[in-house]
Structure formats: structure tokens, C-alpha cells
Amino acid sequence: MTEPAITRCRVCGEPAGGRYGDDGLCWQCYNGGETDATGLRVTSADLARAEPPRWAWQYRIVIGYLNLLIGNEGVGKGTLIAWLIARLTCGELDGDLRGQPVGVGIIGDEDSFDHVWTPRLHAASADLARIVQIERPDGGFVDVREDREKLAHVVKQRPLGFLFCDQLLDNLGAGTDDWRQKAVREALQPLRSLARELDIAIIGSLHPNKRADSFRTLIAGAPAFNAVSRSSLLLAQHPENEDVRVLVRGKGNLSQKPKPVEFRIAEHCFQANGHEFKVPLAAGFQVGDFTVEDLLANENGKPVEHSKVADACEIIEALLPRDGAWHPAKAIYEACAGEQIDDRTVKRAKQRLRIQHRRTQAFPPSVEWAWPSSGDTVGTSNIDVPTVPNVPTANGQNRLRGSSEDVQDVRDSENDCPHRVPTGELPAGLDRER
């Protein structure tokens, strides 16, 4: 088989590609580097070449660098990545690629491409024509050092803008000691240079060290994995709801810290090729407020009490009299806002304490809270149901309380204070369920 031709830089002879390759240059020469008599490349600082980092997923996955996704086996990394790839292939992910669908390459065989990946990607509404699996014909693992030039050729020819290493350790070569700092840095260097030269985002999946007590020590193996990554994400089970997953950025060098993201994993059914498929699907994305420390404590079996929710609970217990009567909730929201607690966190605290609420019939209407009666028990539905029987609508007709329309009405009216988490903070693509 003929080896693919590699485009070489017209200045130094190194591989050229990405947005630099159109000029016949590698990224170093494009950025002004020159090879002097010693054989070292020397680059002068020039503000004309400076530009901010570019993001495949805003503040979470950076283009031109190696990124990491860390999570226990079975937590849903593949389900999340399927959603992420689907949004990228449709140009729907918030970041510098929004509106620009890109090709995606999946490296690895932890899961079958035809039996697992393709059905999940279809369920997530991905553009399947933009997605390829990259593997060795003999069934062996792709070695990023030995196969670097071949990978570069595939990325340029397809073309691809995003690579996912299904299990990063499998792609570092059989001789790599993943507990030695220098060995890990050298093994990751081909991926780092490939991302920069071809101007693509690369993310690798890793399992965590279950005895870690900090994000720095979270990755099983040498700390160099986390040191080399420019953005490292942690996916874990929600500390208070086993059906929900939480994604947080634990390490990032190039931007402000994004808000955590929460989502649930639903079952999606469809028929194709005469078969019925039932696959997991990431859905119900929303902004969260758990921290890396909360998730690590939960993974290690330590009791978790999220500080913001706990603070809100304390404020509610201090300000809401236990006299069986209804009291305005506005003062509680204002007190929480004074402690930098947003109203979504206040609602979580209210649900934890099983606080009842209702909207008054006075104009303008207000929201009142009351402690649950002694007969109420924890474990009943967390959906707040209005207690006032009927409320006149704008056309004078009465509407039965408790309809889905009215529950939304009450939730909206409950936001008496202006300190809501704006929906604009949700990354694009998180406001829909697929």
C-alpha cells in the first residue's frame, strides 16, 4: 500500500497543515520562526500574530490543544461525547465553531463503532456523514507517535476539525510508562503538536484515580496528563440525584471558569435496518452549581453538603417562622441574594426542606411559603403544586390550579428578586432535548 503523501513546509521541511498549510508553511514558520545555525527554531514576539484562544466548546474544549475528559467507567462519558459530536457536526455548539459544522474522528475501540457509536450518534441527531472511525487495519491500537503522519493525512483529507481518543492510554504506545512524568509528556507530544499544526481540537478520555483528594491527583497515572492538558473536564454522578450527571472544568489555563453543566441520561428508542435500538441519550441540559470538590467528595464516599444550598437552607430556617402560617418569600430571596446565592439554589434548598408555596390572589400577586405539615414526608414529589384553588385569568375565566401551564406560571412568578441565573449563560445547544 502506498504511504500517503505528506505536505511539507516550504521553509523548514516539517509537516504543514491546518490553516497554515494553505501557505505551504508549518505552524512554527507561519508564526515567524526561523531555524538558525544551531538547528533550533527561534521566534520573535510580534503582536500582529497574536490572537486569543479559540474554543470548540466555549471555555471547555480549546482548539489547537489537548483536552481531557475524566470519569469513572459507566458514568456516561460516551453518551456525553455522542451529544457533543452531534452538536459539532451540526454547527450547534457554543464557541468559535458555531454555525460551522466540522468533521469528527473517533480513535479507539472501547466501544464498537457500528453497534454502539453509530446508534448513539444517530439518536443525538448527528450528521453521520461527517463522522469517521480511525483505526489500524490489523485491529491494533492507533499509536499517536508511530501513526502521527497518517493521522495528519486523514485530518487534512477528510477534513476533520475534532478528534476524540476513546481511551487515551491505548494510543500512547505499549512501551509508555504512564506513571512517569517524562514518559507521559513525550508520549503526548505528537497529539499536542498535531492539534496545533492542524488547528483542531483533540480530547482524550481517561479514568480517575478513585483515591484522589484533589483534581491534580485525580487522573490515574502521572500528573503530567493534567499538566499537559489545557482544559480538563470531570464527569461524575450528581451527589443528590443518581439519575443526573454533572460536568465541571477542573483545570483550565486559557479562560475564565465556565459554569458546571447538569444533564440526565434518558433511553432513546428507534428502528433501523429492521432492528429496534435502545440507546442512552444525554438530555435536559442546564446550568449547575456543584464544584469539583463536591464531586470528588461524593466519589470517595464522603458526606457531601453543597455549601451554597446549605447556606440557603440556613437562611430559610432562620427567616421562615414554623407557625403553620403562610409568609412572603421575597425577604428570603433578598437575604439569599445578599449572600450571593442565586434563586435557583434557593429553590433547591426549598425543595430539600419540603417548603410549600402558593401565589396570592391579591394584585400584584406575591409568593408565600410555609413549612410542610407534620403529615408530609420527604420522598414525595419535588414538583411544587400551587395550593390556591382557582385564579382568574386575564379574560375573567377561572383556571384550575395545578395544570402544567399554571405550574410554569407559578415558577415564573416566584422569581420576585432579579438575581436569576440568566438563560443566556447556558451554552448554546444546552437548551434543547434531543
Secondary structure by P-SEA (a helix, b strand, c coil): ccccbbbbbccccccccccccccccccccccccccccccbbbbcccccccccccccccccccccbbbbbbbcccccaaaaaaaaaaaaaacccccccccbbbbbbbccccccccccaaaaaaaaccccccbbbbbbccccccccccaaaaaaaaaaaccccbbbccccccccccccccccaaaaaaaaaaaaaaaaaabbbbbbbbbcccccccccccccccccccccccbbbbbbcccccccbbbbbbccccccccccbbbbbbbbbbbccccbbbbbbbbcbbbbbbbcaaaaaaaaaccccccaaaaaaaaaaaaccccccbbbbaaaaaaaaaaacccaaaaaaaaaaabbbbbbbccccbbbbbbccccccccccccbbbbcccccccccccccccccaaaaaaaaaaccccccccccccccccccccc
